[in-house]
Amino acid sequence: MRQLIIPIFVIYRGCPNRCVFCNEKKTAGDFPDRITESAFRETVHRYLNNTQRKVARIQIAFYGGNFTGIDRSYQAELLGFAKPLIEKGPVNSIRISTRPDYIDSESLNLLEKFHVRTVEIGAQSMVDEVLNLSNRGHSSKDVRKGIKALKERNFETGVHLMVGLPGDSRKRFEYTVDEIIALNPDTVRIHPTIVFKDTALAKSCLDGDYVPMTMEDAIEYCKYALIRFEEANIPVIRLGLQTTREMEEDGSIIAGPYHPAFRTLVEGSIFLDMASSLLEFAQTRNKEATFTLAPGDVSNFRGLKNQNISTLKERFNLAEISVKTDPDQKKGILVLKNCSEFKVLSS
């Protein structure tokens, strides 16, 4: 059973500086500078009324800024809006996003008082040079310290990572993944660096000082990260940026590997690799191939617009590919008839 997260955006609030990639009015949407209780309740009730399926947990999420960097009285005001919905139902807890260098005992005391359960940290990278070039204003040491403090207080901890930042590389990103796995957060979000207009990164890109990632590299890097985090039993709860109306406006995105179904591209590429390995092992050419997989994996196996099926047919000269589903089969496992199985994704 899924959980429902109700986003309340505190745009730019609490941020001590502006990162080179940041245009939150595009990535989060254009929201008012200050949230009133009536606007808060209207947003919450709209999400609750539009939810058709049963959910295991409902969280109110304060996103779009550095929550623990906001004036403390305003933090308490916002958290206070949600408190009666938690104490009387139907909301279970609160989720916030913040910077690693704005986590201390006093801020955590306030979060505990108002039923905050989940704290997501914008780490972005564990390479200090990458953080400096992105004007993050914090270090990898701050990330380690912040996650340690959250875990000691039993908060559910999430980490945001970005791939393709200025100064980043495959080796550096793999180092970041290894470091985050060692810290063992509860969840991870990853998205490629997108160049939005009205940012310092846009100027660097137009001046030729910054070269955005290709879509192919973004998929490869994120494939690596997804598999590594799955192996470590750390769920990747989002791959790619969630599309907003503002992002879809002409000229909002200057460059970068943006796709509204980025996770599908990544997972589809993983299934293409698995199927290719099985077919190579079985030496299945000039024949038909039958794959069995969990019902929830069919779209990723086929790829967008059945591109994986077309690629496999051409690559292995196959006459036909059949796809069968088995409700008892675990997600992330691909079986080739009369051959073997291949497992990369655990969920």
N, C-alpha and C positions, 0 to 999 in steps of 0.2 A: 504494500500500500504506500502511495507516494506522500510527500509532504507538500504543504502549500506555503510559499514564502511571499509575503505581502511587502513590496518595496516602497519605502518612503525615502525620497531623495533629499539630502541636505547638501545641495550643490556648493562645492568649493569650501564649505564651512570647515574651519579648523586647520586648513592647509597652510603651513608656514611659508611655502614657496610654490612655484609653478614648475612642474616637471616638463621637460622639453616636448613630450608627446601629448600633453594634457589639453583636452577640450571637452570638459565634462558635459557641457550643454548639448554636445553631439552624442556622446556615448551613453549618457544617462537620461537625456531629455531636458527640455526647457522648463524648469520648475521655479516657483517663487523663492525669493531670498529667505523668507521666514515662513515657517509652517504654523498655521493656526490649528486649534483643536478641532474646529468644524471641518477644515479641509482634511485633517488626519482621519477623522471618523468617516468622512465621505469615501475616502480612498479604501479604508479597511472594509467597510460594508459593501462597496462595489465588488471587491475581490471575493468576499464571502458569498455574496448573492450569485456571482457568476460561476462558482465552483459546483460542478455537477457530480463529480465522483467523490467518494469517501476518501478522506486523507488521514494519515496516521498522526501527523503533527502539523500545527499551524504556527508559523513564526512571523513576527513583524520585523522587517529588516530595514535598518537605517543605513543607506548606501549613498555614495556620491561625494563623500568628503572624508575628513579625518575626524571621526566622531569624538574620540577622547581629547582632541585638540580644541573642540568647541568650548566656548565659555561654559563653565560648570553649571551655572544656573539654567542655561538654555538646554544643556544635556538633561538635567533633572526634569525640566518642563516637558521635553519630548518623551522621555521615558515615562513620565507621569501620565501622559495621554494613554499609553498602552497598559498601564498597571491594572486598572479595573477590568480590562478585557482578559487579562491573564488570571486574575484572582477569582473572577466570576465566570470565565469562559467566554468565547470558545478558543481563544488564543492560548498556546502552551508556553511560549517564551519569546525572547527578543534576540535578534542577530544584528551585530554592528560590523562595520568595516572601519579600519583605522591604520595608522602608521606604526611601525615597530618601535620607534623612538618616543612614542607618546603613551607608553604603557608603564604605569607605576602603581604602587599600593593604593594610593588615594583614588585613582581613577577606577581601579578594579573593585574597590569597596563600593563605589557608587553603582557600578554595573551589577554587582551581586544584589544590592538592595532592591533594584528594580527588575529582577528576574531575567537579566541578560544571560543567555545560555551559550551563545556562539559568538566568537570574535574572529573575524577574518583579517589577516594582516597583509598589507600590500608590500610584499618583499621585492617582487619583480626580478631580482637577480641576487646571487650570492657572491658576485665578483665586484669588489669595491670600485675598480676603474669603470665598469659599466654603470654602476650607480652614480658615480661622480659625473660621467659624461651625460647622464640623463637628468642631472640636477635634482636627484632624489633627496639629498640633504640628510641621509642616514647611511649607516654602514651595515655590512653583513653581520658584524658583532651585535648591532641593535636587533637584528632579526633573531639571532640565537637567544639573546637575553629576553626578548619579548615572548617568544614561544615558551621558553622555560618558565617564565613568570605565570603565563596563562595555564600551563599544565599543572603547576604547583597549586593553583587555585581551582583546578578541575573544570576549567572552561573547555568547551568543545572548540577546537582550534582549526581554522582554515588558513591557507596560504595562497596568495595570488602570485603568479609568475608571468613574465612576458618573455617572448623569444624574439630575437632580431633587434634588440635595442642598440644604440650606438656603442661600438666597441665590442659587441657580442660576437661569438663564434661558436662553431659546433663543439669544440673542446670546452669552452667556457660554459656553454649551456649544459653540457653533460656534467660538469663539475657542480653547477647549481642544483641539478636534479639529485646528484649524490648527496649533497649537503642537506637538502630538504628531507630526503628519505631518512638520513641519520637523525634529524630532529623529530621525525614521526608525527606530523600533524594528522588531524582526523580527516581532512579533505584538502584538495588542491583545485585551483582554477588556473587554466593556461590560455593565453591568447597571443597571436602574433602581433607585432608592432604595426599599427596602422597610422599613416600620416594624415592627420586632419588639418583642415585649413585653420588659420589663425593660431598656429603653434610655432614654437621655436624650431621644432623638427621639420615643419613645412618649409621654413626658410632654408634650413640646412640642406634639405632635399633639392629644392629648386636651385640652390647655389652649387650643387654637386658634391657637397661635403658629406652627405649621408646617402647611402644606397640602400633602399628597402629590400627586404627579403623577397625572393621569388615565391610563388605559390608552391612550387615543387619542394623547395627547401623548407618552407614552413610546415608542410605536411610531413616531411622526413623527420625534422626535429621533434615535432609533436608526437609522431609515431613512437619514436624512441622513448620520449617521456611517458607516454601513456602506458606502454608495456612495462617500463621500469616501475612506475607507481603501482600498477596492477600486481606485479610480482611482489611488491612490498606491502600489499593489502591496504593501500592508501587510495581511496576513491577519487577519481578526477571528475568533479561534478559539473564542470563546464570546460569545453574546448572552443575557443573563438569568442568574439564579442557578441552579445545579444543585440539584435538589430533594433534601432529606435527609428521613429519617424524622421527625426532630425538628421540621422546618418544617411537616409535615403534621398535627402535633398541634393539637387545638382551642385557639384563643386564641394560638397562637404568632405569627401575623401580625396586627398591629393594623390596618394600612392599607397602601395602595400598590399599584402595578400589577404584581402577581405573577401569572405564568402558567407552568405547567410546560413549555409548548412556546412560550416567548416568541420564540425565533428564527424559528419557523415563522410566527408572526403577522407579524413584521417582513418576512421575505422574501416571504410571501404578499401583503402590502400592496404591496411593490415590483412584483411580477408583475401585480397588479391595475392599478397605474398604467401599466405598460408596455402591457398589453392594451387599456386604455382609450384610450391615446394612438394606438395603431394603428387601433383601430376608429373613433376620431374622424377620423383622417386619411383613412381609406378611405370614410368616410361610409356605413358598413355598418349599415343599419337595416332591420327587417322582412325579414331574410335569415338565412341560415346562415353561421356563421363557423368556419373551420378553422385551428387553430394548430398549429405544429410546434415542438418543443423537445426538449432532451436528456432521456433517460429519468430522470435524477436530479432534474429540475426539475418533474416532473409534480405531485407532492403540493403543492409550494409554489404552483404555478400554480392548482391547484384551490382551495387554501385549506382551512382546517379545516372539515370537514363539507361540502365543496363550496361554501362560502360565496361564493368568488370567481365561480364559474360562475353562481350565482343572481343575484349582483349585476350581472354583465355582461349577462345576459339581460334583466333588468329595466331597466337603465340605457340599453341600446341597442335594446330591443324586439326581441331576437333570437329566432328560432324554435328554433334549435339551435346548440350549440357542440360542435365535434368537436376532440379532442385527439389528435395523432399524435406519435410519438416518432421521433427520428433518432439512432442511436448515434454518428454522425459529427459531430453538431452539438455545439458547445461549450456548456458550462453557462452560464446567464445570458443566453442569446440567445433571443428569442421571435420567431417568424416567423408572419405572417398570410398565408394563401394569397391569391394574386393581389394582394398589397399590398407589404409591405416587411418589414424586421426592426427590432427594437428591442433595444438592448443597454444594460444598466445594470450588472449583476453580471458580474464576470469569472470567477468560480469558485464 
